[in-house]
Amino acid sequence: MAEIIKIESENWICNSYIIHNGTESIIIDPGADLKTIKSQLGNTKLKAIIATHGHYDHIVHVAELKRDYNCPFYIHHLGVKLMKHANLYVKVFKGKHPIEIPQADILIESEQELDFGFVKLKTFHTPGHTEGCICIQFDGNLFTGDLLLKNKIGRTDFPGGSLEKIKESIKKINSSISDAIIYPGHKANSSLSEERANNNAFIEIINN
């Protein structure tokens, strides 16, 4: 049975997640401390790296992990252009130095299933924070990147952001998934039921 490890980071302000079964693993948004990531990966075979979008803080260690573990990197095709300019956001995301921009290996299109053998993931294209944002569903869990966080929705004031698109993406997630534990790109976990009850921005969107 696959389990989730959450790695929080003060330096990069981005949560990283490892899905593993003790033998094989996948990492989502490797922006946390690299030593901690590698320690948590242990001796598992890293089968894929997935970014929920191309902002600097979500792809910090992709290039190095690709080399060290010889695994492919997945990102939505609309996130590639933004990713190539990720270092323009170093100061915005309080980074200390530029990163090596990774090469995308597999481009995610829209709603599709990613089968890694030990786990199957479903992706949802959820633009609004950026054009190439995705959410990733795994059983009763949902990795929302910067679309939906605890008691708030993602920012739309960066290039490629759109308030109208993020509203449509929130509605898509709300109508597609009955409930799920939310693993966001930043700070505390939540659930869809909690957001439906307590997140004023979310409530206003789904009721209009």
Secondary structure, 3 states (H helix, E strand, C coil): CCEEEEECCCCCCCCEEEEECCCEEEEECCCCCHHHHHHHHCCCEEEEEECCCCCHHHCCCHHHHHHHHCCCEEEEHHHHHHHHCHHHHCCCCCCCCCCCCCCCCEEECCCEEEECCCCEEEEEECCCCCCCCEEEEECCEEEEECCEECCEECCCCCCCCCHHHHHHHHHHHHHHCCCCEEEECCCCCEEHHHHHHHCHHHHHHHCC
